[in-house]
Amino acid sequence: MIACRCPATSQVHTEIFCGAGRSLLKTRERLPLKLAGKVAVITGGSKGIGFGCAKVFGKYGARVIIAARGEEDGKQAEQELVTAGTEAAFVSCDVTRETDMKAVIGSAIDRWGQLDCIVNNAGWHPPTISIDEISVADFESLLRLNLTSTFMGCKFAIEHLRKTKGNIINMSSEVALIGQSSAASYATTKAGQLGLTRALAIDLAPEGVRVNAVCPAGVMTPLMREWAGTEFDPETALQSVDHIHPLGRMATIEEMGEVCAFLASDEASFMTGQTVCPDGGAALGYGKKWNP
């Protein structure tokens, strides 16, 4: 028996040989892409994890709205996705503004008539700072950027997700579960996302809407490189983050996109209220420091 893929149709042909070289050709149709026909809004979708999600969602057939503040980065990301064959559109959006969050959800409905998934990904990790140094105003500003924006994304998407039996993915962080030194404000905002995820999962389950959270450890993103640039030796700083993970490296943005695409698909149809931790093993090993 020989199996081969037809380049013209992407069908899989299985040829079974029987007696005197005769063969019976059977054709197995290609399975549909797991996000085909679905529409997703991804906040912070022009770079980093958000862009990784946009690329992978597009690969699996989704139509994608990229919501981000930066006009240049947003248009560049849109062009890259369209060139790769994804139906995508960039929408300028400041996730701290209620009017912008309503508008970006509305843009998906206006363009494609439905919404199947929102990935609340936009956020920021401030530089190392103690609670003595951070002001109340700065704390509240980060709260609005990382947590209130997630709340608004959920709130304004839900009426449309009810119609499609869609789902919500909140991009949190492993520090929400295990803490992080000199990051009290950031860890607080990320932990808040998990509480929101679980509460909404209970409320929306009867209506067929799933809500899950993703808690990565280190991911190689522009924000990670920006942080490393503040250190005395940027490459050594990045290597130190690599070594936190037993797998010996940080994740790629595409790896995070694959996790989110799974959660957005029917493959995860019985998952809700869950915290998925693609962390390369970073949380493992009580009291153990991982070295190269």
C-alpha positions in Angstrom: 0.0 0.0 0.0 1.3 3.4 -1.0 -0.1 6.8 0.2 0.6 10.0 -1.6 -0.8 13.5 -1.7 -2.0 15.0 -5.0 -0.4 18.5 -5.3 -3.2 19.8 -7.4 -6.1 18.9 -5.1 -4.3 18.2 -1.7 -6.3 15.0 -1.6 -4.6 11.9 -0.1 -4.6 8.9 -2.5 -4.0 5.4 -1.1 -3.0 2.8 -3.7 -3.5 -0.8 -2.6 -1.8 -3.4 -4.8 -3.5 -6.7 -5.2 -2.4 -9.7 -7.3 -0.3 -9.3 -10.6 0.5 -5.7 -10.0 -3.2 -4.6 -10.1 -4.2 -1.7 -7.9 -7.3 -0.2 -6.4 -7.0 3.6 -6.0 -8.9 5.1 -3.1 -9.2 8.8 -2.3 -9.5 10.2 1.1 -10.6 13.9 1.2 -8.4 16.4 3.1 -9.9 17.3 6.5 -11.2 20.8 6.7 -9.0 23.4 8.4 -9.9 23.5 12.1 -10.7 27.2 12.1 -12.2 27.5 8.6 -15.0 30.0 8.5 -14.3 31.4 11.9 -13.7 35.0 12.7 -11.3 36.1 15.5 -10.4 39.4 17.1 -6.8 39.5 18.5 -5.8 42.4 20.6 -2.2 43.4 20.6 -2.2 41.4 17.3 0.5 43.3 15.4 3.5 41.8 17.1 4.7 39.3 19.8 2.3 36.6 21.0 -0.7 38.3 19.4 0.9 38.2 15.9 1.9 34.6 16.5 -1.8 33.9 17.2 -2.8 35.8 14.1 -0.4 33.9 11.9 -1.5 30.5 13.2 -5.2 31.3 13.2 -4.8 32.3 9.5 -3.0 29.1 8.7 -6.0 27.2 10.0 -8.5 29.1 8.0 -9.7 31.9 10.3 -10.4 35.5 9.3 -8.6 37.8 11.7 -9.0 41.3 13.0 -5.6 42.6 14.3 -6.3 45.2 17.0 -3.3 47.3 18.0 -2.2 50.9 18.7 0.7 51.2 16.3 -0.4 52.1 12.8 2.9 51.2 11.1 3.2 47.8 12.9 -0.4 47.0 12.4 -0.4 47.7 8.6 2.8 45.7 8.2 1.3 42.8 10.1 -1.9 42.9 8.0 0.2 42.9 4.8 2.2 39.9 6.0 -0.9 38.0 6.8 -2.7 38.8 3.5 0.4 37.9 1.6 0.3 34.5 3.3 -3.3 34.0 2.2 -5.1 35.0 5.4 -8.2 37.2 5.3 -7.0 39.9 7.8 -7.6 43.5 8.7 -5.8 45.9 11.0 -8.0 48.1 13.2 -6.4 50.8 15.2 -7.3 50.3 18.9 -6.2 51.6 22.3 -7.5 48.8 24.5 -7.7 51.1 27.5 -10.5 53.1 25.8 -14.0 51.7 25.9 -15.0 53.3 22.6 -12.1 51.6 20.9 -12.9 48.2 22.3 -16.5 48.5 21.2 -15.4 49.6 17.7 -12.9 46.8 17.2 -15.6 44.2 18.0 -18.0 46.0 15.7 -15.5 46.0 12.9 -15.5 42.2 12.9 -19.3 42.1 12.7 -19.4 44.8 10.0 -16.8 43.1 7.8 -17.7 39.4 8.2 -21.0 39.3 10.0 -19.9 37.2 13.0 -17.5 36.7 15.8 -16.3 33.3 16.9 -13.3 34.1 19.2 -11.6 36.9 20.9 -8.0 36.6 22.1 -7.5 39.2 24.9 -3.7 39.5 24.4 -2.8 43.1 24.7 -0.8 44.0 27.8 2.5 45.1 29.1 5.1 44.0 31.7 6.7 47.0 33.3 10.4 47.1 34.3 11.4 45.6 37.6 10.0 47.7 40.4 9.3 47.4 44.1 5.9 48.2 45.7 7.7 51.1 47.5 8.6 52.6 44.1 5.4 52.1 42.1 2.8 54.8 42.5 -0.9 54.2 42.9 -1.5 56.0 39.6 0.9 53.7 37.8 -0.7 50.6 39.4 -4.1 51.7 38.3 -2.8 52.5 34.8 -1.4 48.9 34.4 -4.6 47.5 35.9 -6.6 49.2 33.1 -4.2 48.1 30.4 -3.8 44.5 31.4 -7.1 43.6 33.2 -9.8 46.2 32.5 -9.1 45.8 28.8 -9.6 42.0 29.1 -12.9 42.7 30.9 -14.0 45.0 28.1 -13.0 42.6 25.4 -15.1 39.9 27.1 -18.1 42.2 27.8 -18.4 43.6 24.3 -17.7 40.3 22.5 -20.2 38.1 24.5 -23.4 39.1 22.7 -21.9 38.0 19.4 -20.2 34.9 20.8 -23.5 33.7 22.1 -24.8 33.5 18.5 -21.8 31.4 17.3 -21.2 29.3 20.4 -17.8 30.9 20.3 -15.1 31.3 22.9 -12.8 33.7 24.7 -9.0 33.2 25.3 -7.4 35.5 27.9 -3.6 35.7 27.7 -2.4 35.7 31.2 1.0 34.6 32.5 2.6 31.9 34.6 3.5 34.6 37.2 -0.3 34.8 37.9 0.1 31.3 39.4 3.6 31.3 41.0 4.4 35.0 41.5 7.4 37.0 40.4 9.8 39.2 42.4 9.6 43.0 41.9 6.4 42.6 39.8 3.6 43.0 42.3 1.5 45.1 39.9 2.0 42.9 36.9 1.3 39.7 38.8 -1.9 41.2 40.2 -3.3 42.1 36.8 -2.5 38.7 35.4 -4.0 36.9 38.4 -7.1 39.0 37.9 -7.5 37.6 34.4 -7.6 34.1 35.8 -10.4 35.0 38.2 -12.3 36.6 35.4 -11.8 33.6 33.2 -13.2 31.2 35.7 -16.2 33.3 36.7 -17.2 33.9 33.1 -16.7 30.2 32.2 -19.4 29.3 34.8 -21.7 32.1 33.7 -21.5 31.4 29.9 -21.3 27.6 29.9 -25.1 27.2 29.7 -25.0 29.3 26.5 -22.3 27.3 24.9 -19.6 29.9 25.2 -16.2 28.7 26.4 -13.6 30.8 28.3 -10.0 29.7 28.9 -6.7 31.3 29.8 -3.2 30.8 28.6 -0.3 31.3 31.0 3.1 31.3 29.2 6.5 31.5 30.8 9.3 33.1 28.7 8.4 33.8 25.0 10.8 35.5 22.6 8.9 38.7 21.7 9.9 42.3 20.9 8.9 43.1 24.6 11.4 40.4 25.8 14.1 41.9 23.6 13.2 45.4 24.8 13.7 44.2 28.4 17.0 42.6 27.6 18.2 45.8 26.0 18.0 47.5 29.4 20.4 45.0 30.9 24.2 45.3 30.9 24.6 42.4 28.5 21.4 41.8 26.5 22.4 38.4 25.1 23.4 37.0 28.5 20.1 38.4 29.8 18.1 36.5 27.2 20.2 33.3 27.8 19.3 33.6 31.5 15.6 33.5 30.6 16.2 30.5 28.3 17.8 28.6 31.2 14.7 29.1 33.4 13.0 26.5 31.2 14.1 22.8 31.5 13.6 22.6 27.8 16.5 25.1 27.5 14.8 27.8 25.6 12.0 30.3 25.4 8.9 29.6 23.4 8.3 31.1 19.9 5.2 33.3 19.2 4.0 30.6 16.8 4.0 28.0 19.6 1.8 30.2 21.6 -0.4 30.6 18.6 -0.8 26.9 18.2 -2.0 26.6 21.8 -4.6 29.3 21.3 -5.7 27.9 17.9 -6.4 24.6 19.7 -8.4 26.3 22.4 -10.3 28.3 19.7 -11.2 25.1 17.8 -13.7 22.4 18.2 -10.8 20.1 19.3 -11.2 21.9 22.7 -15.0 21.7 22.8 -15.0 20.3 26.3 -12.5 22.7 27.8 -13.7 25.8 29.7 -12.5 27.7 32.7 -9.1 26.2 32.3 -5.6 27.6 32.7 -3.3 26.2 30.1 0.4 26.6 30.9 2.8 26.2 27.9 5.9 27.0 30.0 8.6 24.7 28.8 8.6 23.2 32.3 9.5 26.5 34.0 7.3 25.8 37.0 8.8 22.4 37.7 11.4 21.5 40.3 10.8 22.8 43.8 13.8 24.8 45.0 15.8 23.8 41.9 17.6 26.3 39.7 17.9 25.3 36.1 21.3 25.8 34.5 22.6 25.3 31.0 
